[in-house]
Structure formats: structure tokens, C-alpha cells
Amino acid sequence: MISITEQELKDNITKLLSYLLNKKDILENQILVELPDDVKNPFINMYTTYDNNKGIKIPVLDTFPSNKTENTFVLIQFEASTSDNENQSLGSLQGGVQDINEGNVVQENLSITTDELGNIYVTPSKPFIDILNCIQTTVKSIDKKNNRVYLDNVDSMLANTVTLIYTQDTNVGQGKILPIGLNLIEKISVDFISNNMSVLKCMYAIMLYMQAYLRLSLSNNGNVYLPDVEFKGNDYIAELNGNNANLGQQMFYRRLEITYKTTQTINIPTDLISLINVRGGDNIG
């Protein structure tokens, strides 16, 4: 199974930002409380979704916007992935040879449902053999007959969906697989960007508040360990040049840099390994 932590971060930041911009008490009495009125009041009027404020959406993007109308946004970028030289980083065996029909590992983002008794659960899209992990919370019980996985309470700031990792009950396929692991150190940057310094100050305060939840969600991710969250960056983005549609705009940013270790596991069919050994890797396929 190959994990996509970048998408998980994007989903969580989108949910957290939407949640906080709709919570007057948290935003005004905790996050922005130290900022002067002339800085925070225009931001509150423009971007919050309570008290009949304008509620302009702050998009969370993975590419730089191509039009000039996006003056405030969050940009998430995958920066690097390098071998973890302190651990066996290439081709380390993650388990014994397995039958393919023992089950494939599946990772899904699933919507939370509540039953008639108030219990929360998710329904995997495929029948499952075993539940390996639920990133946002813990598994309370499973109901294989109805293909349900019951969960403990989910943090209201990350509600509606959870990420479930399970083995799929395929009962199909023949042959053997060999799980091979790649130990990596990966880095993702999260930039809070605006052409208005007052807005950016408010965004930075929100960023400080959010980073604790992001660290927790990464720590609860079974595919990630030793996450490190660090603030970096200068005020002014000098890279807006060339053919960029925002040429001429003065944009400012604050950066949250997230570094973590992960093991990406790839299930390789043993007949493919035999083919590589016999042919030296030539003419495969």
C-alpha cells in the first residue's frame, strides 16, 4: 500500500479552516484575541461564515492559482522524498510471501453514518477481512455481515469523513506476493498566502492554532512516524515572475513545513521477481 499524506493534509486543513471560520467564540476569543481591531475586524467581516458576514471562501490548493482573483489562499506542495539512510531504505522485506487471495490492503476516505442508536460507523466499499487502522479515531467494533465498522467518537473539527485502512476480501486471484518496503523521509510545505498583510496576520494566528491538530492527525496516521512541524519563510514571495498570471501583485506568505518518516509498502508478485531474476529485468511486459 502506498500512502498519500499530502492529500490527507489537504483534506484536514480544508475541514479545519472551514470549521474555525464558522466558530465565533474560538476565532475571536482565542485565535485573534491579541490582534488589534483594525487588523482582525476586516478579516472577520470578509471571511467568516457567522453573523451574516461575507463568508468568502479561502481555497486550499495544490497548484498556484492562474488568475488574479485569488488574493488569499492556502497552497500545499510536496517538497521532497528521500531515502532514510538510518534505516534500510530500499527493498526491505515487510513480511513473508503471501497468497494473493489472502486480501489486498485498501485505504479509503469514508463518510461517517449514525445508526438508530446513535452509534457512528463507516461502510467500506469492499467486503473486508480485517481492519488495520482508522487514522482519525479508534475502531470500536466490526460487523462483517453488514460490512460496517463502528468507531469511537471523532473530533468535531475533523468530522464527516475518516480514513480507513483494511484488507479486502477478494477471494480471487492466484499466486504469491512479496511485500517490499521503502523507508523514506518526506517533506510537505503549507503556505498561507495573501496580498494583504493584515489578512496574513490573521491567517498566521489560525495557522498556529491548527498546527497542533495537524501534528496529532499525522501522529495518528499508521503510515507516518516522527512528524516534525516547523514555521519558516519570509514575508514577500519574490518568485512571482515570468509567465505567472499574478505578475505585478505583491503577495506575502507564512510557511508551515512538515517533515515525517514513512514506509511505503509495495506488493510485488513473486512471478515478476522470478522473471527479473531470469531475464535480468529485460523485456518485461
N, C-alpha and C positions, 0 to 999 in steps of 0.2 A: 504494500500500500504506500502511495506517495502522498504526503500531507501537503496542503496548500495553506500555510499560515497567513500569507498575505491577504487572501480572501476572507479568512476568519477575522483578521484585524479590521478590514474594511467594513464587514457586517457589524461588528461590535461598536466601532466608532460611529457608524451611521445611527445605530439604535441609541447609544448613549447621548449623542448630540441632540437627537430629536427629543429624547426624554428630558434632558436638562433644560432645553429651551421652552418646555411646557410646564416647568416646575418653578413657580414664582418664589416660594419660600427658600428653596435650595439656592436658586440662582442669585437672588437679591440679598438674602440674609447670610449666605455662606461664601459663595464664589466671588461675587462682585462687590462685597460689602466694603472693602478697603479702597475702592476706586472712587474718584470724585464724580459728582453728579453729571458734570458736563462731558464726562467720558462714557459713563455707563448708561445714562438715560437715552441718548440717541440709539445705542445698540439695542437696548431693551425694546424700544418702540419699533425698531426696524425688523428684528429677527425673532423675537419671542412669539409664542402662539397662544398666550393667555391675555386676558383683559382687553380684547379687541385690538391688540397690536397687529402690525402688518404681517408678521409671520413669514417674511421672505426666507426661503429655504437656503441653507448653506450646504451646497453639494459636497459629497465625498467622492473624489475622483481618483483614477489610477493613471490618467494622462493629463498633461497640461491643457486647459481649455483653449479652443481655437478661436473663440470670439471674445470681443472686448466687454461683453455684458457681464461676464463672471468676474466681479470685483472682489468677492470674498469666497473662499473655498478651502477645502482640505485636500491635500494631494498625498497619496500613498504610493511609494515606489519601492520595488525590490532592488536593493543596492548590490548585494554580493552573496555568493555562496562558495565557501572554500573548504577544503578537506581539513578535518580536525586531526592534526598531526599527533596530538597527545593520545589519540585512540586509533585503533585500526580503522582507517578511513575508506578503504576501497576493498570491496569484495569480502567483507567479514561475514561469516556464516551466522544467520539469525535463527537457525533451528535445523532439525533433521529433515530428510527427504519426506515429503508428504504426498498422499494421494490427492489428486486434483479434486475429486468428489468429496473430500473432507470439508470443503467450503471455502469460498473466496472471501477475502476481507473487503468490506464495503464501508465507506464513510459518507454519511448523508446529513444535510440540514433539513430537519423535520419540524413541522408545525405542531405546537402543543394543543392538545384537546383535553377537555374536562368531562368526566363521566357524570352520571346522575347522582353519585355520592360525593362529588367534589374532588375526586382524585384526578391528578393530571397524568397524561400519558402521551406517547407518540406511537405512530404506526409505521414501521419500516416499509418501504416499497416492495421489499422482497422477503419471503419467509426466512427466518434466522435460525441458526444453530446455537450461537452463544453471543452474549453482549460483552464486548471488550472494554468499552469506555463510553461515558457521556461527558463531554468536555465541560459543560456549564454546571452540572449538578451530579448527584449520585443516583444510581438505579435502585428503586425500592423493591420491585418485583417484576416478573415477566409472565406473560400469558401467551404461550406459543399457539394455543388453539385459536385465539382471535388475533394473533400476530400483533400483540400490544406490549409495550414496555412502559411500566409505571415508574414515575420519577418522584424524588423528593422535591421540595419547594425550589423554584427557580428565582433568582434575583430579579426583582421587578424592573430593574434598569436594562436587563437583557432578556426580557420576556418575549413570548410569541414563538420563538424557534430555538432549538438546541441542535448540537452536532452529535450524532450517534455513530459509533464505530462498532460493527458487528460482523460475524461470519455468516455468509449467505448459505442457505440450504439449497444447493444446486441439484444434487443427485444426478448430475450429468457430467460427461467428460471422462476420459480415461488417461492414464499415465501418471507421472510423478512430477513434483516441482521441488526446487531447492531455493529457500528464501535467502537472499543475499542483501546485506545491509551496507549503506553508505553513511558514515558518520560525518556530519557537516556542521560548520559554523555559518549561520546566515544572518543577514542584516537587512532591516527594512526601515525606511525613513518615513515619518509622518510630518508633513509641513502644513502649518496653519498659515494661510496667505491672505493678505488684503492690501488694497491700495490706500487704506485709511489707518493711521497709527492708533487712533482711539479704538477702532474696532479690533485691531490686532491685540491691544492690551486686554480687552475683554476676552478675546479668543484664547490668549495665553493663560488667563486665570482659569478658564474652562479646561484647558489642556492640563494644567497642574492637577485639577480635581479628577480628571478622567484617568490619568496615568496609573493611579493605584488600582483601578478596576481592570485596566488593560494588563497590568502585571499579574493580577490574580487570575484572569482568564487564561493567560499564557501558562501560568504555573499549573492550572488545572487541565491543560492540554496534555494528554498522554504521549504525544509525539514530540513535545518540546521540554527541554530541561535547562536550568541555569539561565533564565531570561534576565537581561540587563536593560534597563530603560534609562536613557540619558538625554538631557536637554543640550542642544547645540545650535549653532547657526548665527549668522549676522542679521541685521535688520533689513538690509536692502538686497533684493535679488538683482544681481548685475548681469545675469545670463539672458535677459530678455532682449535678444538682438536677432540679426539675420532675418529669416522669413516669419518669425513669430508674429501672430496677429495682435499680440499685446504690445508691440513695439511703441514706445512713447509713453507708456504707463509706468508710473513709479510704484512698484509692488514691494511689500515688506513681508517678512515671514519669521516664524519661530519653528524650530525643528525638534521633534521627538525622535530619537534614534534608538531602535530596538534591536538588540543582538541576542541571539539564542543558539543553543546547540540542538540538533535534531538528528534522528536516524531515519533515513528513507529506506524502506524495505521493498525490494523488487523480487517477485516470484518468477524464477527462471525455470522453464520446463527442462527436465534432465535430458530429453532427447535433443534439445537445442545445444546443451553443453556437450553432449556426445558428438554432435555434428561439428561443433567448433574444434573439438579435440582431434577429430579425424581429418578435417579439411583445413585446419589451421585458420578458420574464420573466413575462407574464401568462398565465394559463390553461394552464400546463404540466401535462401528465398528463391 
